[in-house]
């Protein structure tokens, strides 16, 4: 009995020391980005946008090339956090790059792009994608940097360095990372994402700018208070840029249902509705226009490997554009969730030179 008691006490002491040591390490190495900070611009191009051009932009959450159709994820009810193997992650990344090359979009907004993470076997996905698209300006904003994520206990996510990557075929004047409201409580925030908006400013031949705001909003925040704060930030930011006379295009993974009749969708899927999925406020950025594809779902749930007959799917990826941008076409690309838990979405659009942003803003204020 004495031996057993000593063993139990020793185990408890060891556990406390390990947990305390981990918390201390994470506290010392915590990623603390500034509210606004410049982002390095790589592979610069000398090509301003012709105001009369038709343009295309694709958003794609690549799921760090590991959340393929045969895996689940512990935060969504599954048990896994890493890719199946380094070879599978490399294979998925190569196929994702092939998809990007075949789409031939003018801009790409990519979420969950890892640099050196345990979950994706240390593969520098940001660098590989940029090298495969050498004619595109590349900018990258970190939104997840943690020395060691200790969950799930059976196979911890481990070291994470991940972020948003924006690629542009046109000249980029400036790229900036803006911090979004994030989890502030200690010690939870130590292993949590630090969400951000990645701004890319692109000159247009008519003297204005196309401002692309790349977002990946919060998902697992209970009642959605954090997401509401992030949406408020995004709305304020977008209206300020529109007031300057710019073209404003917001895109990415919204982690909110994008649908013409969201309440009907919720009622139809009430039994399988995932707890993380929320509806957008009805008055969010009124006067701006949504562009998404309802016919091709952009995301699947990850409580189990993908089963087309059972897995819940919906659309949360898309774009929101200012009144001076004309939506020509939006198309989801059904990849069967083979390489990621998301499908890409492409928008074809045109900048309208005859719609003063100030007038649109004034009209909005009178509604």
WOLIN-V252848 format. One record per backbone hydrogen bond with DSSP energy under -0.5 kcal/mol. NH is the residue of the N-H (numbers start at 1). CO is the residue of the C=O. If there is no record, write none. Layout:
# WOLIN-V252848
{{NH CO} {NH CO}}
This chain:
# WOLIN-V252848
{{5 1} {6 2} {7 3} {8 4} {9 5} {10 6} {11 7} {12 8} {13 9} {14 10} {15 11} {16 12} {17 13} {18 14} {19 15} {20 16} {21 17} {22 18} {23 19} {24 20} {25 21} {26 22} {27 23} {28 24} {29 25} {30 27} {31 145} {32 30} {37 177} {39 175} {42 40} {42 138} {47 45} {49 203} {53 50} {55 349} {57 347} {58 107} {59 345} {60 109} {62 60} {62 111} {64 112} {65 62} {66 63} {67 63} {68 66} {69 338} {71 68} {73 302} {74 80} {76 73} {77 74} {78 73} {83 119} {89 85} {90 86} {91 87} {92 88} {93 89} {94 90} {95 91} {96 92} {97 93} {98 94} {99 95} {100 96} {101 97} {102 98} {103 99} {104 100} {106 56} {107 56} {108 167} {109 58} {110 108} {110 165} {111 60} {113 163} {114 112} {115 161} {118 159} {119 159} {120 117} {121 118} {122 117} {123 120} {125 114} {125 123} {126 114} {128 124} {129 125} {130 126} {131 127} {132 128} {133 129} {133 130} {134 131} {136 133} {137 168} {138 42} {139 166} {140 40} {141 164} {143 162} {144 162} {146 160} {149 158} {150 148} {155 152} {157 151} {158 149} {160 146} {162 144} {163 113} {164 141} {165 110} {166 139} {167 108} {168 137} {169 106} {171 47} {173 171} {173 201} {174 201} {176 199} {177 37} {178 176} {178 197} {179 35} {180 195} {189 185} {190 187} {191 188} {192 189} {194 143} {195 193} {197 178} {198 214} {199 176} {199 197} {200 212} {201 174} {202 200} {202 210} {204 208} {205 49} {207 204} {210 202} {211 209} {211 247} {212 200} {212 210} {213 211} {213 249} {214 198} {214 212} {215 213} {215 251} {216 196} {217 253} {221 219} {224 221} {225 221} {228 224} {229 225} {230 226} {231 227} {232 228} {233 229} {234 230} {235 231} {236 232} {237 233} {238 234} {239 235} {240 236} {241 237} {242 238} {243 239} {244 240} {244 241} {245 242} {246 241} {247 209} {249 211} {249 247} {250 320} {251 213} {252 318} {253 215} {254 252} {254 316} {257 278} {258 315} {259 257} {262 259} {264 261} {265 261} {266 262} {267 263} {268 264} {269 265} {270 267} {272 269} {273 269} {277 274} {278 255} {280 257} {284 281} {286 283} {287 288} {288 285} {289 321} {291 319} {294 292} {297 295} {298 314} {299 314} {300 341} {301 312} {306 69} {310 307} {311 307} {314 299} {316 314} {318 252} {319 291} {320 250} {321 289} {322 248} {325 322} {326 350} {327 325} {328 326} {328 348} {329 348} {331 346} {333 344} {334 332} {335 333} {338 335} {343 298} {345 59} {346 331} {347 57} {348 329} {349 55} {350 326} {351 53} {352 324} {353 351} {355 352} {356 354} {360 356} {361 357} {362 358} {363 359} {364 360} {365 361} {366 362} {366 363} {367 363} {367 364}}
